[in-house]
Amino acid sequence: MPIASHRGRGDERAAVIPSEFLPLFDDAFVRSCDLIEEYVARLALDAFRSTGLEQAFVEETTADEAITRAGLAPAVARVPVAWLLRLLESRGWIERAAGSDGDERYRIAQRLPLLDPNEVADQQAAHDPRCLPAYRISALAAAHYPTILRGDETGEETLFAPERLGVWAEYFCNANPLYAIANSIGAIAAERTLAKGAIAVLEIGGGLGSACEALLERLNGMGHGADIYSYRFTDIVPGFLRRAKKTLAARFSDQRITFGMLDIDRPFAEGGVAPGTCSLVYGVNTLHVARDLGFTLGEIRRALAPGGALVAAECTRPFPGKPLHVEFVFNLLASFRDAVLVADWRPNAGFLTPEQWTLALETNGFSDVEIVPDIAAIREAYPQFVVATIVARRA
């Protein structure tokens, strides 16, 4: 996200980003965004080579044909390879053409550049080393692209092996600005959404607890902490849940936080969530991994009390088909790739556009849908702006 607007009007941040969010997007943060995008682009170029795709695209060919030529597992490789092709094309490193059969075909137009990712990591270390956990996660993914795309190992067992929990703890952390931005935007949106009075919160996909930490700090700081009479923190990963419980119970010992397992792809009643009991269902980077988004939204709606709100901070795709740098890592996970698709509002697994989120919620029993900040109003000036919170009320 360069400081200068894509429209050539200089710095438009103050004109398109609401004042309450603007301080989050200062020059230092924007510089870190630019660096991580360049770093991932260079890793993607390396992965294109290490998986054998460079040789497969010497001549114009489709993604599926190239996957076969490179000896990759189609069920695993289709999504990551399609992403690699879109990213490399956006950089002008490969060319795309429509074949006579209507299929997209790609080829290497000229010799691919040799770009060292470590040069960018060094720049990030000098600029703001707090962001380096994102680099370590990306490098971990890059190292395993060949074996995962060949089907020799799964992304889940490789990236989330027990010995790597510490790496993820550093990544999913409010000390990491590149991740904390979602927690900060979500907390601001949640605080301004909640009505006065007693509040019962259900957090879904709470992970290691950084979103809960940011939300409670915001609510306490704004004088709403005492209104929370119930905070149910949930996740599906036992290791994450244990670590979050240890951290949050110590830090917020005076608040009523309970912890439990909840699978967003299963009926919420199995996790002890009774219908109509929640003022707020809250999640950060959670809903996009719902296997059947319609089902999960239905469960959230049932959990909400009349007038209750869903607040979901999400990495949001500004334009259909635009590759986002975080997908380089998460495309390796079956839980990210596999979803029940719906043409109008869930055309792909993973991240959705503002329009798709709005239609998904309105179709599944929600009203007063709002995307904050409004990416649709920002994206023409800053097409790299991808963090927003989806707010909606139970209809």
URQUI-V415154 format. One line per field, one symbol per residue. ss: DSSP state (H for helix, E for strand, C for the rest). psi: psi as a letter, one per 20 degrees, with the letter a starting at -180 (. if undefined). A space follows every 10 residues. Layout:
ss->???
psi->???
This chain:
ss->CCCECCCCCC ECHHHHCCHH HHHHHCHHHH HHHHHHHHHH HHHHHHHHHH CCHHHHCCCC ECHHHHHHHC CCCHHHHHHH HHHHHHHHHH CCCCEEEECC CCCEEEECCC CCCCCCHHHH HHHHHHHHHH HHHHHHHHHH HHHHHHHHHC CCCCHHHHHC CHHHHHHHHH HCCCCCHHHH HHHHHHHHHH HHHCCCCCEE EEECCCCCCH HHHHHHHHHH HCCCHHHEEE EEEEECCHHH HHHHHHHHHH HCCCCCEEEE ECCCCCCHHH HCCCCCCEEE EEEECCHHHC CCHHHHHHHH HHHEEEEEEE EEEEECCCCC CCCCCCHHHH CCCHHHHCCC CECCCECCCC CCCHHHHHHH HHHCCEEEEE EECCHHHHCC CCCCCCEEEE EEEEC
psi->nqgpqhjkkb ojghhipqhh ighhlrhggh ghggghgggh ghhhgghhgh ijhghhkhqp rrggghgghi kqoghhhggh ghggghghhh ijhrqqqprh jiqpqqqohr pqqopohhgh hhgghhgnih ihhhhhgghg ghhjgghghi jhrqhghghk qhijhhghhh gmqiiohhhh hggggggggg hihprqappo popqlicjjh ggggghgggg hjjihiioip oopqrioggg ggggggghhg hlhjqnpqqr ppoijrphhh jjoqqkiphp ppqplghijp gnhggghghg ghhqrpirqp oopqppohqp ippqhihggi iiphhhhpqo qpghimiqrc qrrghggghg ghhkkqrlpp oprnhhihhh gniiojprpp pqqp.
